[in-house]
Amino acid sequence: MKKKKASLLAEAALLLSLCAATACTPLGLLRSKPRDNGGIFLLIAVRPDPNNSAQAVEQTMKVMEGRCDRFGIYCKAERQGGDAANQFMLRVSGANDTERVKAVLLAEGMELRPVVSPLYPAPIKSYRTQAEAESAAGASNDVLPFVAGDGPGVFLVVERAPVVTGDDVRNAHPLDISLPEHPDSYEITFTLKPEGAVRFGKWTSGNISRYLAIVLNGQVRTAPFIKSQITDSGVISGHFNKQQAEDTALVLSSGNLPAPIELIQEGTYKP
């Protein structure tokens, strides 16, 4: 009896030590730290505002390494020196689909921008050509392509300042909305951090019936009108398949890139 009790106590002590080390994460879900087994390298230049160049490069490196962590792959960013101080080398190992991973790493992120258009129930104001849209936009607004659906692309005029961005997103998840007649159909749900939720709630309450463009990587994916005040959550529709929705949710959860980037060189390397 004493031996059995001692054995149970030892098992309990082992369980407690495992919980302390892993926050009681089920052992089947534990992942070993990714290793560098060779892979691809990306030489990336950051094109920031001159006033925050150093911070923008460091933040870009941090965002990309965070996206690698969410993919569960090895990633290391090394900043270049001298005249190339605005550049960094990103080494990526363990990617089964390098083009997919590269697209996620280089994705700009999300912005919610007001559309310059008559209010609903009037149809959203769109333009057939970029030149036509730019003529209407003037100097204070931007022109973005509207790529929702399978029809011909059009252009929207949107305000330059976003209401919220990917940096305001707390988390995001793909949502399966597939039907027999529409298989592999997904949306992305997201929730906002407290500060972003307050800002979004204030804007939506004062802009009922206004169109709001959901911009992903410089393209408008959907532009719903505001029915009522919205605070801390939203849904992005726009004809996503499962992989697209998963990748978009990953980008949203990791935050926006802080500045424009340029891929200067890419190749492969050995460990």
Sequence and secondary structure as in RCSB ss.txt:
>XXXX:A:sequence
MKKKKASLLAEAALLLSLCAATACTPLGLLRSKPRDNGGIFLLIAVRPDPNNSAQAVEQTMKVMEGRCDRFGIYC
KAERQGGDAANQFMLRVSGANDTERVKAVLLAEGMELRPVVSPLYPAPIKSYRTQAEAESAAGASNDVLPFVAGD
GPGVFLVVERAPVVTGDDVRNAHPLDISLPEHPDSYEITFTLKPEGAVRFGKWTSGNISRYLAIVLNGQVRTAPF
IKSQITDSGVISGHFNKQQAEDTALVLSSGNLPAPIELIQEGTYKP
>XXXX:A:secstr
 HHHHHHHHHHHHHHHHHHHHHTT  GGG         EEEEEEEE   GGGHHHHHHHHHHHHHHHHHHHT EE
EEEE  GGGTTEEEEEEES SSHHHHHHHHT   EEEEEB S  TTS    BSSHHHHHHHH SSEEEEEE  SS
S  EEEEEESS SEEGGGEEEEEEEE  BTTB S EEEEEEE HHHHHHHHHHHHT TT BEEEEETTEEEE  B
  S   SEEEEEEEE HHHHHHHHHHHHH   SS EEEEEEEEE  
